[in-house]
Amino acid sequence: MATFSKRHRRALREKSLNVELVSMVRGRVNRLLERYNASYSASTDTGWNYETDTLEDLADQLGDLYGSKRLPGEEGEGFSRFIERAPGEFVFDAVELFASINDDNSFIGELNEVLAEEEVPWRLLNGEVVLLDETFARSQLASRADESLLQSGFDGANLELRRSRHHIVDGDGRAAVHRAGSAYESVMMALLEADRGKGSKLLQKLNQEGYFNDLPVKLRQPFIREVLESLPWMRNELGAHGQGELEVEVPRPYAQLATDLASAFCHFLVTLKLEREGKPAHPTDDSPSAGSPSDEVADVSDFSFTTASEDDIPF
């Protein structure tokens, strides 16, 4: 997977993104990594058996990532010195990789507790360190959309949503809008079991399939036109490739709006699908995965998924 510093390399290089971690946070992360460190046996391709542990394997992976035998800031004094001295983005690389090796949700939960207690505006969610949204409501919206898409098997749409959020952090508003529109379109195609289609036409097909039948007939087209087509319009006008003579620079608030709309619309459509099938939209027994801020998660399953192409399926 692409780790934090690789996903945000441009913003880090241009210094539009600066990850600051004070010594208290680094110390607590260090102790957390040491507490969850585990020893185990491994073997080489030649059959040689040896003992290793999670932190040793993590250091090897980071060395491969940076193309160096010595980790940044480590100064030959071990892995803990790397956490103490390395740039913040490299510390986030370490916790993402550690979580993938450790495979223990308790680690993710404790890490997020540390970040919350120290008022660090980042969280580890779905294997990636992401910037905490400015409001609790937005965090809940994003988390609920992520959970519903992942549980439904809509991995491609969820990936598009996460990329949209990453583009916002990187300051690329146009790309954020484009990815948000792609996620929305992917979900519509999956629900219709379609391979391609334009946003407005997909919405009309959903209407023909009866998705909006709980509205009075006279309100269905205005609802589609005035509400549901807002994101396809944004993608076409603000996020499309080759905008012609008018080169639109999308400010962050507009990019954030597109991402929020994608989260809301995707979750809305999946919820309608569940209601049509007589399935509960919100589980009563299952709790969200560790590290997720969501309290209500759509219980979705049994859907096929088709990823929307960036260029093949224009709005």
Summary of the structure (lengths in Angstrom):
residues: 315
radius of gyration: 21.8
end to end distance: 30.0
largest distance: 72.9
contacts: 989
relative contact order: 0.13
helix: 57%
strand: 6%
